[in-house]
Amino acid sequence: MQKQEPSRSYVPSAIDMPFDLLTRDQRRLLRTALAGRLLAVCYGAGVDSTALLVALKLADLRPDIITFADLLSEKPETMAHLDRMQSILAQWGWPPITICRKRTLPGTGYDDLYGNCIANETLPSLAFGMRSCSIKWKQKAQDQAIKGCKSGPNASAPHPIWIEAQRRGERIVKLIGYDCGAADIRRSKKLRAADTDFGFLYPLQLLGWTRQDCINIITAVLGADYVPIKSACFFCPASKTWELFWLAAHHPDLLERALFLERNALTGRHSRFDEIQFGATWEEMVRDADRFPSTNTTVGLGRSFSWNQWARVNGVVDEAFRVRRGETDRARFLARAAELRQSGRPGDRAGNRQDRTRPTVLCRFSSSTS
């Protein structure tokens, strides 16, 4: 019988799942580490975490809970992928993805990270090299979905996995989709193996999978259409310039919101722009200069470069800083995104001479409140 090829409508069942995509040693490693334990998958809806779900299925391991933290700031493509994965999990007989959201008090004036940044006139904490936005809006929400919360706007009962963990007197194992790329290896090495409530394991690193391996396994099992885009907020400070061109082409409205957030922060009450030393305001530098003077201070959403200045220098926006929406402009943005993504040059982060807005603002923030 001819083997059915993966496609958009084909999801492998428990019977025809190609288990041979894992070697015997890989399957043994996963099962030795995870079989019989209480498993919680921290799902980000990106390539690595999707490959993590596939790996567990190939090893015949079923998680007890899968959590996704929704910051209300993901790109539409990510939310669409999340819905499609819900369908796959249902066919596998697995628990659905639990959507977690941090709820704020009624008088707060915002209910998401973007609103938090706007209200406090600041950038996400990642722009300052910190990760409090992830802890506050992602990790805590997912922990509460498992452990429950006794009071406040996030009040909820504990999940059965937490009750079972207490009965057994053992930690729940959080599975995180860090691959064997250099950046993820660095991240995992900085983290503890366990805390009071949870243990932490990185199955992709046990398997020795790189990001490309993850793409390959998703393609082999589910089909190329199930390889997701990078999961991140549309205003994420870790975005590379090819991703900004991509955003301008596909979601100009989201890029405009990000540009507003940056301007709101860099000209807001926390800004300490030094007009005397540099002879111009942040707004003047963004509108008139090709780059900021060199400094170690965060100058915008790009940390070392301002998204607004990048957008002007590269002709992404008009004089009113509205993203250009013509078909010719969109084609140019897509071509530039593809070029920078493929090249992997420094331009992928700050670009060539034209893209190289390594601005250094001349402003200082007292703190990040996101």
ABEGO torsion letter per residue (X at the ends): XBBBBBBAABBBBAAABBAAABBAAAAAAAAAAABGBBBBBBBAGBAAAAAAAAAAAAAGBBBABBBBBBAGABBAAAAAAAAAAAAAAAAAGBBBBBBBBBBBBAAAGBABAAAAAAAAGBBBAAAAGBAAAAAAAAAAAAAAAAAEBABEAABBBBBAAAAAAAAAGBBBBBBBBBBABAAAAAAAAABBABBAABBBBBAAAAAGBBAAAAAAAAAAAAEAAABBBBBBBAABAABBAAAAAAAAAABAAAAAAAAAAAAAAAABAABBBBAAAAGBBAAAAAAABABBBBBABBAEAAGABBAAAAAAAAGABBAAGBBBABAAAAAAAAAAAAAAAAAGBAAAAAEBAAABBBBBBABBBABBAX
